[in-house]
Amino acid sequence: MKNVLFYIFIAVALFGLIMNLDFFIMGFIRMFVSLIIFGLIIFLIYYFFFLTPDQRKYKKAMRKQKRRNK
């Protein structure tokens, strides 16, 4: 009798986990996208407001040089 109750309990737990798995995955994806957007906003603020035009040109030239040397 205890084995049957144990397996019923496990089955109910698995069913609940599967039913909530889509909510968990969507929450995780939403958090990941939010972090990417937040990081992009911080990078753009840094790039356009804190770097001088000469520093931006230098960074652009370094990216081109790295691509060329690959």
C-alpha positions in Angstrom: 0.0 0.0 0.0 2.9 2.4 0.8 4.5 1.7 -2.6 1.2 2.6 -4.4 0.9 5.9 -2.5 4.5 6.7 -3.2 4.1 6.1 -6.9 0.9 8.2 -7.0 2.7 11.0 -5.2 5.6 10.8 -7.7 3.1 10.8 -10.6 1.3 13.9 -9.3 4.6 15.7 -8.7 5.8 14.9 -12.2 2.5 16.1 -13.6 2.8 19.4 -11.7 6.4 19.8 -12.8 5.5 19.3 -16.5 2.6 21.7 -16.2 4.8 24.4 -14.7 7.8 23.8 -16.9 6.6 26.0 -19.7 6.1 28.9 -17.2 9.6 28.4 -15.8 11.2 28.3 -19.3 9.3 31.4 -20.5 10.3 33.2 -17.3 13.9 32.3 -17.8 13.9 33.4 -21.5 12.2 36.6 -20.5 14.9 37.3 -17.9 17.7 36.5 -20.4 16.2 38.8 -23.0 15.8 41.6 -20.4 19.5 41.2 -19.3 20.6 41.4 -22.9 18.6 44.6 -23.6 19.8 46.1 -20.3 23.4 45.3 -21.2 23.0 46.8 -24.7 21.5 50.0 -23.3 24.4 50.4 -20.9 26.9 49.7 -23.7 25.3 52.3 -26.0 25.3 54.9 -23.2 29.0 54.2 -22.6 29.8 54.2 -26.3 28.0 57.4 -27.2 28.2 59.5 -24.1 31.5 58.6 -22.4 33.8 57.8 -25.4 35.2 60.7 -27.4 34.9 60.6 -31.2 38.6 59.8 -31.5 38.2 56.8 -29.1 35.3 55.6 -31.2 37.3 55.8 -34.4 40.1 53.9 -32.7 37.8 51.1 -31.5 36.3 50.8 -34.9 39.7 50.6 -36.5 40.7 47.9 -34.0 37.6 45.8 -34.8 38.4 46.1 -38.5 42.0 45.1 -37.9 41.0 42.1 -35.9 38.6 40.9 -38.6 41.3 41.4 -41.2 43.8 39.3 -39.3 41.6 36.3 -38.6 
